[in-house]
């Protein structure tokens, strides 16, 4: 059978997402809104409080929005995460930027979704285009263009 070789306490509550990081490391995201970066020995290297970063900018934060991390994608030095409140966030180094607010938002980004209908449950970044796909409890899969912040399919 299989067994874990090591377990470390990571988040203040459930951990919802994990992905392989650089050099055999691990990146995790939890209900606490934290993104944690671990090395290959599961020693925490850094942490980013996505909820705190977003709430510090009133233009990009919806009051009452949950910063719980539901999905993570990592490629080179860029990490893209999806939150329970359907925020798509890009992290480069320690800089956190909101790419989109609302999986179910129609039209372009205006700070609040026009027709939010569900929680984001998954996120995948296109390997060669500036696009990503999201899935939600609204029973849809959507393909987004990063530059225009609109649904393309």
C-alpha positions as CSV (number, residue, x, y, z in Angstrom):
1,X,0.0,0.0,0.0
2,X,0.8,3.7,-0.1
3,X,1.5,5.9,2.9
4,X,2.5,9.5,3.4
5,X,6.1,10.0,4.2
6,X,5.6,13.3,5.9
7,X,2.8,15.7,7.0
8,X,3.1,19.3,8.1
9,X,0.6,21.7,9.5
10,X,0.0,24.2,6.8
11,X,-3.3,26.2,6.9
12,X,-5.7,27.5,9.5
13,X,-8.5,25.4,8.3
14,X,-9.0,23.1,5.3
15,X,-6.5,23.0,2.4
16,X,-8.4,23.1,-0.8
17,X,-5.7,23.2,-3.5
18,X,-2.2,21.9,-4.1
19,X,0.2,22.0,-7.1
20,X,3.8,21.1,-7.7
21,X,6.1,24.1,-7.5
22,X,9.6,24.9,-8.6
23,X,12.4,22.5,-7.9
24,X,10.2,19.8,-6.5
25,X,8.5,22.1,-4.1
26,X,4.8,22.4,-3.3
27,X,2.3,25.3,-3.4
28,X,-0.9,25.0,-1.3
29,X,-4.0,27.1,-0.9
30,X,-6.6,27.0,1.8
31,X,-9.8,28.3,3.2
32,X,-7.8,30.8,5.1
33,X,-7.0,32.7,1.9
34,X,-3.3,31.9,2.2
35,X,-0.9,30.7,-0.6
36,X,2.0,28.8,1.0
37,X,5.2,27.9,-0.8
38,X,7.2,24.9,0.4
39,X,10.5,23.5,-0.7
40,X,11.0,19.8,-1.7
41,X,11.4,18.9,2.0
42,X,8.0,20.6,2.9
43,X,9.7,23.4,4.7
44,X,7.6,26.6,4.3
45,X,9.6,29.2,2.3
46,X,7.0,32.0,2.0
47,X,3.4,32.8,2.3
48,X,1.0,35.3,0.7
49,X,-2.3,36.3,2.3
50,X,-4.4,36.7,-0.9
51,X,-7.5,38.0,1.1
52,X,-5.4,40.7,2.8
53,X,-3.8,41.7,-0.4
54,X,-7.1,42.0,-2.2
55,X,-9.0,43.7,0.7
56,X,-6.3,46.5,0.8
57,X,-7.5,47.7,-2.6
58,X,-11.2,48.7,-2.4
59,X,-11.4,48.8,-6.2
60,X,-10.6,45.1,-6.5
61,X,-12.4,43.7,-3.5
62,X,-16.1,42.9,-2.9
63,X,-17.1,43.2,0.7
64,X,-17.9,39.8,2.1
65,X,-16.1,38.0,-0.6
66,X,-14.4,34.8,0.5
67,X,-10.6,34.6,-0.2
68,X,-10.7,30.8,0.2
69,X,-8.3,29.4,-2.4
70,X,-10.0,26.8,-4.6
71,X,-7.6,26.3,-7.5
72,X,-3.9,26.9,-8.2
73,X,-1.9,26.9,-11.4
74,X,1.9,27.5,-11.4
75,X,4.2,28.1,-14.3
76,X,7.8,29.3,-13.9
77,X,7.6,32.5,-11.6
78,X,3.8,33.0,-12.1
79,X,1.1,31.5,-9.9
80,X,-2.6,32.0,-10.8
81,X,-5.2,31.2,-8.2
82,X,-9.0,31.0,-8.1
83,X,-10.9,31.9,-5.0
84,X,-14.2,30.7,-3.7
85,X,-15.7,34.1,-4.5
86,X,-14.6,33.6,-8.2
87,X,-11.7,36.0,-8.1
88,X,-8.9,35.1,-10.5
89,X,-5.6,36.3,-9.0
90,X,-2.1,36.4,-10.5
91,X,0.9,36.3,-8.2
92,X,4.4,37.1,-9.5
93,X,6.9,37.2,-6.7
94,X,5.1,39.0,-3.9
95,X,2.9,41.1,-6.2
96,X,-0.8,40.1,-6.2
97,X,-3.0,41.3,-9.0
98,X,-6.7,40.7,-9.7
99,X,-7.2,39.4,-13.2
100,X,-10.9,38.9,-13.0
101,X,-13.7,39.2,-10.5
102,X,-16.4,36.6,-11.1
103,X,-16.5,33.3,-13.0
104,X,-20.0,34.1,-14.0
105,X,-19.5,37.8,-14.7
106,X,-20.6,39.0,-18.1
107,X,-18.7,41.6,-20.0
108,X,-15.5,43.2,-18.9
109,X,-14.1,43.7,-15.5
110,X,-15.7,46.5,-13.6
111,X,-14.9,45.7,-10.0
112,X,-18.0,43.6,-9.3
113,X,-19.6,40.8,-11.3
114,X,-22.7,41.7,-13.2
115,X,-24.4,38.3,-12.8
116,X,-22.4,36.3,-10.4
117,X,-24.0,32.9,-10.1
118,X,-21.6,30.5,-8.4
119,X,-18.4,29.6,-6.7
120,X,-15.2,28.9,-8.7
121,X,-14.1,25.3,-8.2
122,X,-11.3,24.9,-10.8
123,X,-8.9,26.8,-12.9
124,X,-6.6,25.8,-15.8
125,X,-4.2,28.1,-17.7
126,X,-3.7,27.6,-21.4
127,X,-0.1,26.4,-22.1
128,X,0.6,28.8,-24.9
129,X,-2.2,31.4,-25.1
130,X,-3.1,34.2,-22.7
131,X,-6.3,32.3,-21.7
132,X,-7.6,30.3,-18.9
133,X,-10.6,28.1,-18.2
134,X,-12.7,28.1,-15.1
135,X,-15.4,25.7,-13.7
136,X,-18.0,26.6,-11.2
137,X,-21.0,25.3,-9.2
138,X,-23.2,27.1,-11.8
139,X,-22.5,24.0,-13.9
140,X,-20.4,25.8,-16.6
141,X,-17.0,25.7,-18.0
142,X,-15.8,29.1,-19.4
143,X,-12.7,30.1,-21.4
144,X,-11.4,33.5,-20.6
145,X,-9.1,35.9,-22.5
146,X,-6.7,37.5,-19.9
147,X,-6.1,40.8,-21.8
148,X,-9.7,41.6,-22.5
149,X,-11.1,39.9,-19.4
150,X,-14.0,38.5,-21.4
151,X,-15.4,35.0,-22.0
152,X,-14.2,33.7,-25.4
153,X,-16.0,30.3,-25.3
